[in-house]
């Protein structure tokens, strides 16, 4: 994945605020990359642009050789469905369907038979240690359980790019480590990449690369986190 000269403006009344400032970034396959920084530094905006959810004001993004902002809206939706898994901080589960059906949504959208999709989703829930919650609605699950259903949904269709916004925020240490072990297994595949926004210093040791974003600019790119973060 390659991002070039990514800038993003937001309108605040009659004022234009630039939250990202000409970011250049390459993310290599087989790499687990963390993006850290203070709240408001632009992390969620950047990853939303990188996976085709939010358009940049300036710049371009290539994902596996495809200029995603050169696609039509319909083609971009299809490209995301086939290639990208996004773990939202707010989960975004569908209230009226159970955990297994929520996790199966990408497969069903790809045209897989519902029964097969649900069975594959149940396997992913089992890998995340919540197979016993498969038949429960989102409002019957704890925050941590909802988070793991959202993670299952992001991984079930085996995307080549996985983008995660605070995937361990609602999890205890043991569950968080289990999720990160799974994400690391995904990242180690030669044709896949995983990008994680996190403040969770319990999992910093798993990263191959850590980027620090400050005021919309990348100020650090290395294998460790600076002492002041």
C-alpha positions as CSV (number, residue, x, y, z in Angstrom):
1,X,0.0,0.0,0.0
2,X,1.3,3.4,-0.9
3,X,0.0,6.9,0.0
4,X,1.4,10.0,-1.5
5,X,1.0,13.6,-0.4
6,X,-2.2,12.9,1.6
7,X,-3.8,16.0,3.0
8,X,-7.3,16.3,4.4
9,X,-9.3,19.4,5.2
10,X,-12.5,19.8,7.3
11,X,-14.8,22.7,7.4
12,X,-15.6,24.2,10.8
13,X,-18.1,26.9,10.3
14,X,-16.4,29.3,7.9
15,X,-13.0,28.1,8.8
16,X,-11.0,25.3,7.0
17,X,-8.9,23.1,9.2
18,X,-6.2,20.9,7.7
19,X,-5.8,17.8,9.8
20,X,-3.4,15.9,7.6
21,X,-0.4,17.6,5.9
22,X,1.1,16.0,2.8
23,X,1.7,12.5,4.3
24,X,3.8,10.0,2.3
25,X,3.6,6.4,3.5
26,X,4.4,2.9,2.3
27,X,3.1,-0.2,4.1
28,X,4.8,-3.4,3.0
29,X,3.1,-6.9,2.8
30,X,4.0,-9.2,5.6
31,X,4.3,-6.3,8.0
32,X,2.4,-5.4,11.2
33,X,2.4,-1.6,11.4
34,X,1.2,0.4,14.3
35,X,0.0,4.0,14.1
36,X,0.2,5.9,17.4
37,X,-0.3,9.5,18.5
38,X,-2.4,11.7,20.7
39,X,-6.1,12.0,20.3
40,X,-6.8,14.5,17.5
41,X,-3.5,13.9,15.7
42,X,-5.3,12.5,12.6
43,X,-4.9,8.8,13.0
44,X,-8.5,7.7,12.3
45,X,-8.7,10.2,9.4
46,X,-5.5,8.8,7.8
47,X,-6.5,5.1,8.1
48,X,-10.0,6.0,6.7
49,X,-8.4,7.5,3.7
50,X,-6.0,4.6,3.3
51,X,-8.8,2.1,3.0
52,X,-11.2,4.1,0.8
53,X,-13.8,5.3,3.4
54,X,-12.9,9.0,3.4
55,X,-11.6,10.9,0.4
56,X,-8.4,13.0,0.7
57,X,-8.5,16.7,-0.1
58,X,-5.2,16.1,-1.9
59,X,-3.0,13.1,-2.7
60,X,-3.4,9.5,-3.9
61,X,-3.6,6.0,-2.5
62,X,-2.6,2.8,-4.2
63,X,-3.6,-0.5,-2.6
64,X,-2.0,-3.6,-4.3
65,X,-1.4,-1.6,-7.4
66,X,-4.9,0.0,-7.7
67,X,-5.4,3.7,-7.4
68,X,-8.5,3.4,-5.2
69,X,-9.5,7.1,-5.7
70,X,-9.4,6.6,-9.4
71,X,-12.2,4.1,-9.2
72,X,-15.9,4.8,-9.6
73,X,-17.9,4.7,-6.4
74,X,-19.4,1.3,-7.2
75,X,-15.9,-0.1,-8.1
76,X,-14.4,1.3,-4.9
77,X,-17.1,-0.5,-2.9
78,X,-16.4,-3.7,-4.7
79,X,-12.6,-3.3,-4.3
80,X,-13.0,-2.8,-0.5
81,X,-15.3,-5.8,-0.2
82,X,-12.7,-8.0,-2.0
83,X,-9.5,-6.7,-0.5
84,X,-9.9,-4.7,2.7
85,X,-11.1,-5.5,6.2
86,X,-11.8,-2.6,8.6
87,X,-12.2,-2.9,12.3
88,X,-14.1,0.1,13.5
89,X,-13.6,1.6,17.0
90,X,-17.4,1.7,17.4
91,X,-18.0,-1.9,16.2
92,X,-20.9,-0.9,13.8
93,X,-22.7,-4.2,14.3
94,X,-26.2,-4.7,12.8
95,X,-28.5,-4.7,15.8
96,X,-31.2,-7.0,14.4
97,X,-29.0,-10.0,13.6
98,X,-26.9,-12.3,15.7
99,X,-23.1,-12.4,16.1
100,X,-22.5,-15.1,13.5
101,X,-24.6,-13.3,10.9
102,X,-22.8,-10.1,11.7
103,X,-19.5,-11.7,11.2
104,X,-20.7,-13.3,7.9
105,X,-21.8,-10.0,6.3
106,X,-18.8,-9.6,4.0
107,X,-19.1,-13.2,2.7
108,X,-22.8,-12.8,2.0
109,X,-22.1,-9.5,0.3
110,X,-19.7,-11.4,-1.9
111,X,-22.5,-13.8,-2.9
112,X,-21.6,-16.8,-0.7
113,X,-24.6,-19.0,0.4
114,X,-25.8,-17.8,3.7
115,X,-25.4,-21.2,5.5
116,X,-21.8,-21.5,4.3
117,X,-21.1,-17.9,5.2
118,X,-22.5,-18.4,8.7
119,X,-20.5,-21.6,9.2
120,X,-17.2,-19.9,8.2
121,X,-18.1,-16.9,10.4
122,X,-18.6,-19.3,13.3
123,X,-15.1,-20.7,12.8
124,X,-13.7,-17.2,13.0
125,X,-15.7,-16.5,16.2
126,X,-14.2,-19.8,17.6
127,X,-10.7,-18.6,16.8
128,X,-11.5,-15.5,18.9
129,X,-12.9,-17.6,21.7
130,X,-16.5,-16.5,21.5
131,X,-18.1,-19.4,19.6
132,X,-20.6,-19.7,22.5
133,X,-21.9,-16.2,21.6
134,X,-22.7,-16.9,18.0
135,X,-26.5,-16.8,18.4
136,X,-26.7,-13.7,20.5
137,X,-27.7,-10.2,19.3
138,X,-25.3,-7.4,19.7
139,X,-27.2,-5.9,22.7
140,X,-26.8,-9.2,24.5
141,X,-23.0,-9.0,24.2
142,X,-20.4,-7.2,26.3
143,X,-18.3,-4.5,24.8
144,X,-15.4,-6.8,24.5
145,X,-17.5,-9.5,22.8
146,X,-18.9,-7.0,20.4
147,X,-15.3,-6.0,19.6
148,X,-14.4,-9.5,18.8
149,X,-17.4,-10.0,16.5
150,X,-16.3,-6.9,14.7
151,X,-12.8,-8.3,14.3
152,X,-14.2,-11.6,13.0
153,X,-16.2,-9.7,10.4
154,X,-13.1,-7.8,9.3
155,X,-11.1,-11.1,8.9
156,X,-13.7,-13.6,7.7
157,X,-13.3,-12.8,3.9
158,X,-9.5,-13.1,4.2
159,X,-8.7,-9.5,3.0
160,X,-5.2,-8.6,1.8
161,X,-5.3,-5.3,3.8
162,X,-6.6,-5.2,7.4
163,X,-7.0,-1.8,9.0
164,X,-7.8,-1.6,12.7
165,X,-8.9,1.3,14.9
166,X,-8.1,0.4,18.5
167,X,-8.8,-3.3,18.2
168,X,-7.9,-4.1,21.8
169,X,-9.4,-1.0,23.5
170,X,-12.4,-2.9,25.0
171,X,-10.5,-6.1,25.8
172,X,-8.8,-7.4,28.9
173,X,-5.1,-8.3,28.6
174,X,-5.6,-12.0,27.8
175,X,-8.3,-11.4,25.1
176,X,-6.3,-8.5,23.7
177,X,-3.3,-10.7,23.3
178,X,-5.3,-13.4,21.6
179,X,-6.7,-10.9,19.1
180,X,-3.2,-9.5,18.4
181,X,-1.8,-13.0,17.9
182,X,-4.5,-13.6,15.3
183,X,-3.8,-10.3,13.6
184,X,-0.1,-11.0,13.6
185,X,-0.7,-14.3,12.0
186,X,-2.7,-12.5,9.3
187,X,0.1,-9.9,8.9
188,X,2.8,-12.5,8.4
189,X,1.3,-13.6,5.1
190,X,3.5,-12.4,2.3
191,X,0.6,-10.9,0.3
192,X,-1.1,-9.2,3.3
193,X,-0.6,-6.0,5.4
194,X,-2.1,-5.0,8.8
195,X,-2.2,-1.4,10.0
196,X,-3.3,-0.8,13.6
197,X,-4.2,2.4,15.4
198,X,-3.6,1.9,19.1
199,X,-2.7,3.5,22.4
200,X,-2.3,0.0,24.0
201,X,1.2,-0.2,25.2
202,X,0.6,-3.9,26.3
203,X,0.9,-4.9,22.6
204,X,3.7,-2.6,21.4
205,X,6.2,-5.4,21.4
206,X,4.3,-7.2,18.6
207,X,4.8,-4.5,16.0
208,X,7.2,-4.7,13.1
209,X,7.0,-1.0,12.6
210,X,5.7,1.9,14.7
211,X,4.7,5.3,13.2
212,X,4.0,8.3,15.3
213,X,1.5,10.9,14.0
214,X,1.6,14.4,15.5
215,X,-0.6,17.2,14.3
216,X,-1.3,15.5,11.0
217,X,2.4,14.7,10.3
218,X,4.4,11.5,10.7
219,X,7.2,12.4,13.1
220,X,8.7,8.9,13.8
221,X,9.1,5.7,11.8
222,X,10.9,2.9,13.6
223,X,10.7,-0.3,15.5
224,X,10.1,1.3,18.9
225,X,8.0,4.1,20.5
226,X,9.7,7.3,21.6
227,X,9.8,7.8,25.3
228,X,7.3,10.6,25.3
229,X,4.5,8.4,23.7
